[in-house]
Amino acid sequence: MLFNSYVFVVLFLPITVTAFYLLRNTGRHASVVVLILASLFFYGYWRIDYVPLIVISVLVNFGCGLAIASLRMSNPSSAKIVLALGISANILCIAYFKYANFFVDNLNSITGADVRLGSIILPLAISFFTFQQVAYLVDVYRNEARETNFLRYALFVLFFPQLIAGPIVHHKEMMPQFARRILDSARAENITIGVTIFVIGLSKKVLIADTVAEFSTPVFVIAEQGGSIDFYSAWTAALSYTFQIYFDFSGYSDMAVGAARLFGIRLPMNFYSPYRTTSIIDFWRTWHMTLSRFLRDYLYIPIGGGRKGPYRRVLNILVTMLLGGLWHGAGWTFMVWGGLHGVYLIVNHIWRELPFAQIKNTNGFNAALLRQFYRIITFLSVVVAWVFFRAETFDGATRILRGMVAIDGIKIPTGVFRHLPTDLQEKFIELGITSINQSSWPIILLPTLLLVVWMLPNTYEFLRRYQPVIPDARIDFGDNSVLATTWKFTPAWAIVFGVVASICLFAMLSASQEFLYYNF
């Protein structure tokens, strides 16, 4: 069930919220049971035959957590064995469903064998609920978490706003909220804030992400089919996808936060204006923040982090980012994307150690220029990496990149070319620059979107007065944008968001795009 579907927006969400508040006084656990059943229905709406898989996963991990907690002090070695078995079971599950065919295909390519596993359908959200439960088991072993109430644990894993594409939440973030009486009380403020954030996210997805997808998808398809891509088309496709995935994931994150807030639950911050950052290090502190937190706390630091010398740190960064790329999908292009970001991070760490590279060592106007230069370099680096993330093959990615450096020629949209002076048209033709039958709308749209992501306040700045999310210690959760403002409960804002919601519902009639992160 998609967040941007009529089934979810018009039926599922209103019915669940209504049932939640109507049954809150029938028993202490009634509200929790309502959310668990609703979440199972939400998950099973896609494929009901995978509901047993996630239920078994919840039961097994809950049992492992109980065993680890009881053995941790009395028999540490046995607790470590249970932890290893629990993690192995989770990894084997995700390895089979997500990577088995990838590994077999590569094995066949290397050995010449013809092993076939058949079609394996990837269970929805397996990457997210698996990683979340791995983190829980490790936290129990570290004595940072313990849960003896099965219903609360089941809700911790299954809670539908964050089940499909995150955020990847910690036990200590969610369980206090599930345990306290807020689940048994209706608060108009939570409903208002939740609806507001949800509408903001829906508008990002339906009105922006799905619109720019129209300019990226056809070009990537042509590239995969072996066609040459000119300069304009390549940059239009690369930048359109850059903004598509930004507003797609930002929109999803907002909708997840908004849906959770309807029940009085705050999710952790997972997206905070990453294209506004001035370094790749800061980019990964603001893009898919809970995934980068997981990779840092449960992979990078355990394998040594930066504690074992500079060469080991370089290796650890590369390993972490390569596995982070593989987490997104079973394909070499995802690993190249992760590897590129690993190289970016290594270069960024080295650069930060150079005294002349520090913005803080530069004053006034020069500091502002340096900051904008770093922002542009960071943004362009991210755009290049997104080409591999989006492309299905290396050949497709290569054709887009060739076009971006004008190897396959430069063309101008017909709508622009025909309005140029005749002398200039003739000069362009002499240089081999001709027209192409493509929309000129991206020439206006894409720079506008860049200004939006660089200058306008994000959702959490916009509503910071009402603490919309659990803040991240790495983020200065304040006024970081040029035009930041603070939303208030007023009739005028109610009218504005009502109009935006109506436009989104109308646009959904022709929208068919799934959330990109539903595929990961």
C-alpha positions, -999 to +999 in steps of 0.1 A: +000+000+000+015+033-011+014+064+010+004+083-021-026+061-029-063+068-025-066+035-005-041+048+021-051+085+022-089+082+020-095+048+036-067+031+056-053+061+075-086+077+085-101+044+096-070+034+116-068+068+133-105+066+142-103+031+155-072+040+175-089+068+194-123+050+197-108+020+213-082+037+234-103+035+266-113-002+262-081-015+277-045-006+284-032-024+253-061-018+230-044+011+211-013-010+207-033-040+193-051-017+168-018-004+155-003-039+152-033-052+133-035-022+111+003-025+104-001-062+094-029-053+071-008-025+056+021-049+050-001-077+037-020-055+013+009-059-012+014-096-008-004-114+020+018-145+016+048-126+031+030-117+063+041-150+079+077-141+071+076-108+090+056-124+119+082-152+122+110-126+121+094-107+149+089-139+170+124-152+165+141-119+172+119-112+203+129-147+216+166-141+209+163-107+227+148-124+258+175-151+257+204-126+253+190-104+282+187-134+305+222-148+297+241-116+294+252-115+331+250-151+341+266-167+310+281-141+287+296-166+262+262-182+257+247-147+252+272-140+225+264-173+208+227-164+208+235-130+195+256-145+167+228-169+158+202-142+158+222-119+136+231-148+113+194-157+109+186-122+100+214-118+075+207-152+059+170-142+054+179-110+037+207-127+017+184-153+003+155-130-007+176-100-018+210-113-030+207-150-038+201-145-076+227-118-077+254-141-063+243-170-084+243-150-116+278-137-109+289-172-100+275-185-133+293-157-151+327-166-135+325-204-137+303-208-168+278-228-148+241-226-153+226-226-118+191-212-116+172-204-084+140-193-102+122-161-095+125-148-060+102-119-051+118-095-027+096-091+004+086-055+010+107-037+036+130-067+044+161-045+045+145-021+070+129-045+095+159-068+093+184-040+101+162-027+128+160-060+146+198-066+142+204-033+159+179-043+187+198-076+194+231-058+195+216-032+219+203-059+242+237-075+243+252-041+251+226-037+279+212-006+261+178-022+254+155-049+268+119-057+260+097-083+278+063-071+264+057-088+231+030-065+220+052-034+224+081-052+207+058-062+178+047-026+174+083-014+176+090-035+144+057-034+126+045+003+132+033+010+097+045+047+092+082+035+094+078-001+084+084+001+046+112+025+041+123+036+076+135+055+095+155+026+111+145+033+147+162+023+180+144+006+208+153+034+232+137+060+209+103+042+204+096+021+234+091+049+260+066+064+236+047+032+231+047+026+269+034+060+281-002+071+283+000+093+252-012+063+233-044+064+253-052+101+249-064+122+219-046+155+213-058+179+186-023+192+183-009+159+172-037+155+146-031+190+132+007+186+131+005+152+117-019+162+089+003+192+081+035+173+078+018+145+058+004+170+033+038+186+029+053+152+021+025+142-002+030+175-022+067+168-025+061+134-039+031+140-061+037+175-074+076+175-076+092+141-076+067+125-100+069+156-123+107+156-127+107+118-132+092+125-166+125+142-177+148+115-163+132+081-170+130+083-208+167+093-212+180+066-189+159+041-209+175+053-241+209+050-226+202+014-215+191+006-250+224+017-264+214+051-277+238+081-275+229+109-251+237+145-259+249+171-234+215+187-227+196+154-224+223+139-201+223+168-177+185+170-178+183+133-169+210+134-142+197+165-125+160+154-128+168+122-111+188+140-085+158+160-076+134+131-081+151+110-054+155+140-032+118+150-031+107+113-033+126+104-001+120+137+016+083+134+008+082+098+021+101+108+053+076+136+059+046+114+053+060+088+077+066+114+103+032+129+098+014+096+099+032+086+131+024+120+147-013+113+142-009+087+170+012+109+192+045+092+181+076+111+171+100+094+147+137+102+146+149+127+121+158+110+088+162+137+062+175+173+068+183+193+036+213+172+024+218+192-008+224+223+014+255+207+029+291+219+020+308+185+023+301+148+017+307+141+054+278+165+062+258+151+033+258+117+050+248+133+083+216+146+067+207+120+040+190+089+052+203+097+087+191+066+104+208+043+078+241+062+081+238+060+119+233+022+116+263+018+093+284+039+117+274+023+150+270-013+139+295-017+111+321+011+108+329+015+145+328-023+153+354-031+125+377-004+139+365+029+127+393+055+128+409+040+158+435+018+141+454+044+120+448+063+088+452+033+064+428+012+084+403+041+085+404+043+047+397+006+044+369+008+070+352+037+052+354+019+018+340-014+033+312+005+050+301+024+020+304-006-004+281-026+019+259+005+022+256+006-016+249-032-017+222-027+010+203-005-015+202-032-042+217-064-055+237-049-084+272-037-092+260-002-100+249+002-064+283-009-052+300+016-075+277+043-061+287+032-025+323+030-035+322+065-051+308+079-018+335+060+001+362+077-020+344+111-016+344+106+022+381+097+022+391+127+002+368+149+024+385+137+056+420+144+041+409+178+028+395+188+062+430+182+078+445+209+056+445+243+074+438+264+043+407+243+035+388+254+067+360+278+062+364+290+098+399+302+090+385+325+063+366+357+071+338+377+056+330+376+019+358+350+011+342+326+036+308+330+019+324+323-015+343+293-002+311+279+014+292+282-019+321+267-038+321+237-014+283+234-017+285+233-055+314+207-056+295+185-031+263+188-051+280+179-084+298+150-068+264+136-056+249+141-090+276+120-107+272+092-081+234+093-086+239+083-123+253+049-112+226+046-086+198+051-112+213+033-141+206-005-145+240-013-161+275+002-164+269+008-201+238+029-193+256+049-167+286+054-191+264+067-218+249+093-195+283+103-182+296+106-218+268+129-225+275+150-194+310+158-208+296+165-243+314+135-259+283+126-279+275+162-289+256+192-278+220+199-288+196+226-278+158+221-273+139+230-304+117+255-284+148+274-275+168+270-307+141+284-330+139+316-309+176+323-313+188+349-338+194+334-373+231+343-372+235+325-339+216+295-352+239+293-382+270+296-360+258+268-337+251+246-368+287+253-380+300+241-346+278+210-348+253+222-322+218+214-335+183+212-321+166+183-304+129+177-299+129+178-261+111+200-236+128+232-226+109+233-194+138+218-174+159+249-181+136+268-158+124+240-135+157+224-124+175+257-114+143+267-095+144+234-076+180+239-068+172+273-052+143+257-033+165+230-017+193+255-010+173+284+004+138+275+016+133+260+051+128+223+053+098+207+070+114+204+104+126+240+104+091+251+093+075+234+123+103+234+147+082+251+174+062+218+177+092+194+178+080+174+148+107+147+151+132+133+176+162+156+169+196+143+159+226+154+180+246+160+148+221+186+135+218+222+147+180+221+148+174+257+143+172+285+117+196+273+091+180+287+059+177+321+044+139+322+044+132+301+075+099+308+092+077+291+118+043+277+111+015+284+135-021+272+141-041+298+121-071+296+098-050+310+070-026+282+071-054+257+074-068+271+041-034+269+024-028+233+034-064+224+025-059+237-010-025+219-013-041+187-002-069+191-028-044+197-055-024+166-045-055+144-045-064+156-079-028+150-092-029+115-078-054+106-105-026+105-130+003+096-107+016+061-108+051+064-094+060+043-064+083+056-038+119+049-049+129+036-015+101+010-015+125-009-038+153-011-013 
